[in-house]
Amino acid sequence: MQSLQDKASEWSGVAAADAFAIDGCNIFEALGGTPQPFVDLSTNFYTRVYEDEEEWFREIFAGSKKEDAIQNQYEFLIQRMGGPPLFSERRGHPALIGRHRAFPVTHRAAERWLHHMQQALDTTESIDADSKAKMMNFFRHTAYFLVAGLETTRQHSHGCRGTACKHGASKPAE
């Protein structure tokens, strides 16, 4: 049976080594050791998401307040990119598959999400090109990790216990 990581690599076109290149550096520190670039990115991203012209995509986020979505994302990104564990301190372990179980995370939704993230990265001036490339590889792989994980949990209806997940793992601050 193909692992979720292998499916994510196949479906996303991003090798695991490229997806987790973020672990070989501290992007949080590279961007100044401040939350602002991640706040800027998350605000830029969710502004696009909540204004998406596709109703089916907007509906995925209809049950969440934009401000909460922004905060959850930037805290997760800060933590995952080498900064302090803000997300875990406030919400507990990221548990990406479990937290996204209620949403229709499909190939189509992943591509739409990635479209907005790419645009948000492209227009967030406080993030350098190298960090943007590493982050986008991580986002692409993670989006398809979620698709694979949620397809698997729906097929087996018993959850994803024991599934190794580097996508949500905290990276210790350096």
CORBEL-V866739 format. One record per helix or strand. SS is the DSSP state (hx for helix, st for strand). FROM is the first residue (numbers start at 1). TO is the last residue. If there is no record, write none. Layout:
ss->{SS SS}
from->{FROM FROM}
to->{TO TO}
This chain:
ss->{hx hx hx hx hx hx hx hx hx hx}
from->{4 16 27 36 55 66 86 96 107 129}
to->{12 24 30 50 60 80 91 100 122 156}
